[in-house]
């Protein structure tokens, strides 16, 4: 007999997914805020990234905006895919050239954010998301011809 009944697990699942999404998104947002505004310890070296510098500034904007969208649960899947891709890019373009393994090349945060955000994209926003408050467009209304 399982320790927790499946009905309890099924009831809790959307909330666990939602709370995980919020935690991942908030941590990702903090990275962007640190790099762009020098808060929370700032970017590496304690400062901020130079405006419009490639790829640091663009990565920080993706972290700030995408992380906020994931946190709020607004456009969650799209934002999470973009954020995950940016972390895959960061890992392969910055970290992997130093060593193959994330623990050795300093790429653990990039790898973990990449996979966590991909999981968010695959599972959806869960409970407590703003997306659930927005009205859904009907597919039949989108396929019907407009009448004048």
N, C-alpha and C positions, 0 to 999 in steps of 0.2 A: 504494500500500500504506500503511495507517495506521501511525503511529509506535508505537502501543501496540495489541497484538492485542485483539480484542473479548472474548476469554475472560478476559484479565487485567482489563479494565474491568468485566466482569460479576461477577467474583470480588470485586473491590475495592469495588463500588458500595455494598453494605450497610454496610461499614465507614466509607466516606466520609460516607454519610448519618448514621450513628450518631455519628461524631466531630463532624460539623457540628451535630447536635442537641445534643450535650453542650456545645459551645462557646457556642451561642446561648442555651441554658438557663442556663448558668453566668453569662454576662454579664447576663442578665435578672434572675437571682437577686441579683446584686451590686447592681443598681439598687434593688431592694426593701430589701435589708439597709442600704444607705446611707441611704435615706429613713426607715426605721423606727428604726434604731439609731445613726445618726450615724457609722457606720464607713465606711472607704474614701472619706473626704471628705465624707460626710453629704449631706443633701438640698441643694437650691439654697440658697446662703447659708451653708452649712456646718453647719446644725442638723438637726433631725428634723422630720417632719411631725407636726402635732397629732393626737392620738388621735381617731378617729372623724370627722375633718374630711373633708368632701366636696370634691372627689373624691380629693385627695392621699393620704389614709391608706388608702382602699380600693384605690387603684391600687397603692400600695406593698405591700399584703398580696397582691394578685393577682400582682405581680412576684415576691415572695418565695416564696410557696407554688407558684404556677403554674410559675415558673422552676425551682424544685427538682424538681417532678414531670417537667418536660420534660427536665431534666438527667439524672434517674435513668431516664427512659424508662418511667414508670409512669402509665398513663392519658394517654399522650402526645398523642393526637389531640384529645381533649376539652380537656385543659389548654392545648394550643397554640391552639385556636380561641378560648378565653376570653381568653388573653393577647393574641392578635392583635386581637381586638375591643376590648380595653381600650386598646391603642395606637392603633387607628383613632379611638376616642372622644377620646383625648388629642390627636391631631393636629387633628381637626376642631373640637373645642371650645376648645382652648387656643392652638394654633399658627396655624391658618389665618386667624384674624381679623386677624393682624398682616401677613400677606402670603400670596400664593398658593403661592410656591415654598418648599420645605423649607429650602433653603440660606439664604434670607432671613428666615424666621420662626423659626428655631431648632428646627424639627421634624424634622430629619434622623434622630435616634435613634428617635423615635416611628414615622416612616415605615419605616425599615429594620427595626425590630423587628416591626412589623405584617406586612410582607411576608415576612420570614424565618420568623416563626412560622406564618404561613399556609402556607408551603412545607413546614414540618415537619408540619403537620396533614395536608396532602395526600399527602406521601410516606411518612408513618409513621415509626416510631422507628428503623428500620435495625437494625444489629447493636449489641450491648453494651447492650441495654435490659432492665430488670427485667420488663417485660411478657412477654418471651420465656421467662422462667423460671416464670411462673404457668401453671397448667393451664388449658386452654381448655375452656369449657363446650360440650358437644355440643348442636347445634341440635335433634337428634332427641329428646334427653332433655327439652328445654324444651317440646317440643310434645306429648309423650306425657302422657296423663292420669295423675294420681297414683293409686296404689292404696292402699287402707287395710288 
